[in-house]
Amino acid sequence: MTTFVVTVPGTFVSAVTDSARSALVRKLASRHTEVIEGEGIDLLTLNEGGTFSVRLEVDAPDRYEAELDATRILSAALKEAGIDESAAPLGPPAITGIDSDL
């Protein structure tokens, strides 16, 4: 298995409360571990215009599965945080880091 850092972009197209954003960060905190923290990278970055990006660590056999897993994890966390899928459409994920034992 390889640990991938996957960045998933998105856009909050309607107002999202601070408490919902905080809940989202809490739900994803377990996916923000050694590789990301060692680089000083934020879990959630909010930009002007409602755009955001989330960086998650995912253990997967390959890049494709890592991107799929990261998108599934983020989608589930958004739902659990009370943020409707239509209120935060996601863009294509990208691998932004790899930590392998090879």
C-alpha positions, 0 to 999 in steps of 0.5 A, spaced: 500 500 500 502 507 498 499 513 502 497 518 497 496 525 499 489 527 494 487 534 493 480 535 492 477 542 490 470 544 490 465 550 491 460 552 496 455 555 492 450 557 497 452 559 504 455 554 509 455 556 516 462 556 520 459 550 524 458 546 518 465 547 516 468 546 523 464 539 523 467 538 516 474 539 518 472 534 525 470 529 520 476 529 516 481 530 521 483 523 521 485 523 514 490 529 516 496 525 519 503 525 518 505 526 511 500 532 511 502 535 517 510 534 516 509 538 510 505 544 514 499 543 509 492 545 511 486 540 511 481 545 508 483 551 504 478 556 503 478 561 498 474 567 495 468 566 491 466 560 495 472 555 492 475 550 497 480 545 497 481 539 501 487 535 502 486 528 505 491 522 506 489 515 503 492 508 503 491 505 496 494 500 491 494 506 486 493 513 484 486 511 481 483 508 487 486 513 492 482 519 488 476 515 488 477 514 495 478 521 497 472 523 493 468 518 497 471 520 504 470 527 502 463 526 500 461 522 506 464 528 510 460 533 507 453 529 508 455 528 515 457 535 516 450 537 514 452 540 507 448 538 501 452 535 495 448 540 491 451 546 495 458 544 495 460 540 488 467 537 487 472 538 482 476 532 479 481 530 485 489 530 484 495 526 487 499 532 490 503 527 494 506 520 495 509 516 501 511 509 499 515 504 502 518 502 496 
